[in-house]
């Protein structure tokens, strides 16, 4: 700043720096850089001290204008990529069909992941559910031809049943009693045809699960001999259900357990499929919102990711995982 004696006139050079202030000083041979040669500097001549406020206000207005231009540029870039996707619509699309919301919002990789999980889940569910139902049809058909509920009810009303632990009533027994006995292979299905579904399911489960129903099987034998060889007996000879067994019943129970295993697995997979629908819908809404803010695929990929793996005690149970990659 230089002062002059006539008229008290002074000059000032105000340097406005956008990103950093750079000062170069040489103690022996001072060199003064021309401010006009620096594109980010501005030289202003002040005649009055009050002009400093005007300069500062002008600087603030310039900064606001730059920010406005930057915001407008981002919005223009977003519009250039296409119309803004609605997060609500993306949410509903993926809730119905996982991956469709992500695909519509422009994230094809995430769409492929969720849609792939859906296809794998549906395929696994249909396979295990089909195997479970096939095995169920097989062991029920075996019971229809080899288990005689009329024999069991007759034994149940006899004196011999007093020596056995009886804790369950035969499901559908009222329908069996009302139906006439027949040796026809369709006799049992016809007898319990009108039995409620849940009670009918219990009928086919309990006759193989508990010893007390053993007298209804056609190949009952005594299994309490020391030589390990059982003798075939009539159902009327069963004096203690715990001491008698049936080979048909044993194989029946194995198939029933196998059927229940597949059906339970199918039920678990169905639960995972529903979880996949929910996660995909939430992810689709987040992707659509991120796209609306101008974030690209790389930024979105650094967010929460999802994957599938096999685990559980057997190592064959499908598990759905959510994780965030470490930079």
ABEGO torsion letter per residue (X at the ends): XBBBABGGBBBBBBBBBAABBBBBBBAABBBBBBAAABAABBBBBBABAAAAAAAAAAAAAAAAAAAAAAAAAAAAAAAAAEBBBBAAAAAAAAAABBGAAAAAAGBAAAAAAAAAAAAAAAAAAAAAAAAAAAAAAAAAAAAAAABBAAAAAAAAABAAAAABBBABBBBGAAAAAABBBBABAAAAAAAAAABBAAAAAAAAAAAAABAAAAAABAABBBAABAAGBBBBBBAAABABAAABBBAAAAAAAAAAAAAAAAAAAAAAAAAAAAAAAAAAAAAAAAAAAAAAAGBBAAAAAABBBBBBBBBEAAGABBBBBBBBBBX
